Amino acid sequence: MRRTHLRRIGAVSLSLLMVLMLLFLNTRLALATDPVRGVEVKVDTSALDASVDAAKQAGVDVQKDGDVDKGTADSEAELNAKRDEIKADYDKQVQDLNAAAEDAKKQLGEYAAKKQKYDEDMVKYNADLAKYNTDMAACNKALEELEQKKNQDGYMTKPSAQMLTFKSEPNASLSFSEKKYTKEEFKSTVRSWNLGPEPWRYAWFDFLNDNQPEDAARVMLEKDKPFVATYTNLSNSSFNGTKIAKVEYIYTFKGASGVPLPDKLPVVLQKDPADTIWYNDFFADVRINLKARFYDEEGKEIDPTGSLLSFSSLNRGNGSAAIDRDALERVAYFNGEYIPISGSSIKVHADGGAYADSSNADKAKGSKFDTAEWDTPTSPNAWYGAIIGKVTNPEISLDMASHKSGTIWFAFSSDVKARDVPMKPVAPTPPVEPKKPVIKANYHVDILYTRPQLGKGALDEADADIDGSTVKTGSIVKFALRTSAFPADHETIDSVVFRDTLPESYEVDLDATKATSPDYDVSYDGASRNLVFTAKATLIAQINADLTKAAEVPAPMVIGKVMKDGTTYENSFDIDINNSYSAKSNIVRVQTPKAQPIILPAAGGPGTPLPVTLLSVLAVVSGAAWLFTRRREVWRGAGAWYGREAYSPLKSSGMRRAFDVRGKWRSILARCHFNR
């Protein structure tokens, strides 16, 4: 018993749950009759629904907007027009949803590829980040050690990590807009200046001119006129992780003293921007300004602040014995910060220059090293003739200057000569996670109602229209209760009820009414005269058999007789659909004729109409029947003859007699007129 009881409870609970789920899922699927607007009509949404599902499957964020009210149709033509309007609206929505689906496929496909790359890049980034953390820890440790050694020979007096990589670009491409000289043109031009009879005036220039690589560019600088040399196709250079794709050198010859140069200076630009420039000072004082600018791959100028520049091979005291041994090379007017190297011969001076106070070429003259011991590309003592320039401005500017040095090579690079300068590691840039695109689309359903068109009809026994006509008393009058068909795509119909309050003196034939209205259960309340037609289940099933098609509604027929003379019979009906919508039909009217009065003649005169009904006259005549005898009587002035036979007023519709009443019956009826 207990187990059976539990099973029943479980079954009931499950059934209730299923009912609730179905109600939830079909909240909007069921259409609704409106008490005022009538029956809801659903235009086919299958294509729209399919597009909504397809768009969702493609990843579109599809939102349903509120239903759009398309109004109420009161005629078939209006209903069809609104259907077409809704179909066009749905077609447009389908197009928009399909376009959104295609867009979603494209964008989400691109996103998937980007997301895959992002995931791969994240793996690399995490590995790079781990390496960066390790390298940064090593850099910081190195700086701490440099701080301990900053007073030792060859070490920076102010430890700093390098951020710039600009040491070698052998494949660079050099371009400029000025004239490029051949070796012969270079030589003939300089010779034409007549700088003096001394052979050494040209010997050092000839050595420079004759010993240049083929890819070097011989050019002429003019005083105070900027000369722009551009290097591209760089592959080995970067600043703090940003690739350097281009560098510009802007040279400006600032002038010479001690030699009659024609405000021009021959220089040789090297193909590698890190090898930079060779020039000849003709054993005079010469100064050239250099501005350097770096650019990234997008052409945006890089701010190199924090970079360490190498100012090296700054000789003093290695000049020609025939001219002046105290030749000098220096850097001047640097717009950054000089960082001296401990033990170096190069010092910072009050005139803005960095150079040796005395010879750094000969130990015999107080130098720590001979030139050959420090001024070579691979010498570990290169720091002795060097100083470091730390960049503090977006644009680098400095002067390269010489005094009676003959041939000078100036290299602009990041190859600083101090010992153990650490490279500052570059923090990896985390990949940017692609944002998943959100493609949105909206749709709506259109709501349309139609009001059934009601029509009450009044018919005679032969089904001819008699609305507004006069009919004989006692004749059959039929009332037809008509309504328009339920249109295609109508809602489910649960009930259809016609109610007709019959007029007084209308005698309904209930059996005939039921016989002519077989699709309805018919009930009649004689007291209230209410006649009700309720659609049978078979008719409801027929109406709902295919909701996509129109469903005709058979018209109930009331059959009865009009029984009263001189009466106007007015009639209409009410319809009720789904116990929600109700409406009243038009009114039809039929009439019966009025009863005609009996015209009695006054004695000795013409007939005088009296309002006497047929029944009252018959009663009088019957009472006086014994007075009737066979005779001929002529009413004075009437000129009429009446029959011989005794006449029964109950048997004739046209009886004629005459009588004269003068206190007592003194004569027979001479004439009586009876009209129905």
Secondary structure, DSSP 8 states (H G I E B T S, - for coil): -HHHHHHHHHHHHHHHHHHHHHHHHTTTTS---BTTTBEEE----HHHHHHHHHHHHTT-EEEE---EEEEEESSHHHHHHHHHHHHHHHHHHHHHHHHHHHHHHHHHHHHHHHHHHHHHHHHHHHHHHHHHHHHHHHHHHHHHHHHHHTTSTTSBSS---B-EE-S--TT-EEE-SS--B-HHHHHHHHHTT---S-THHHHHHHHHHHT--TT-EEEEEEBT--EEEEEE---S-EETTEE--EEEEEEEEEEEESS---SEEEEEE-SSTTT-EEEE-TTSEEEEEEEEEEE-TTS-EE--TT-EEEE----BS-S-TTT-S--EEEEE--SSEEE-BTT-SEEE-TTSEEEESS-SS-GGGT-SS-HHHHSSTT-TTGGGG-EEEE--SSSEEEEEEEES-SEEEE--BS---STT--B----------------EEEE--EEEEE---EEEEEE-TT--B-TTEE--TT-EEEEEEEE--B-TTB-----EEEEEE--TTEEE-HHHHHHH-TTEEEEEETTTTEEEEEE-HHHHHHHTS-TTS-B-----EEEEEE--TT-EEEE--EEEETTTEEEE---EEEE------EEEE-TTS-EEEE---HHHHHHHHHHTGGG--S-----TTT-----SS---TTT-SS-----EESSSEEE-----B---
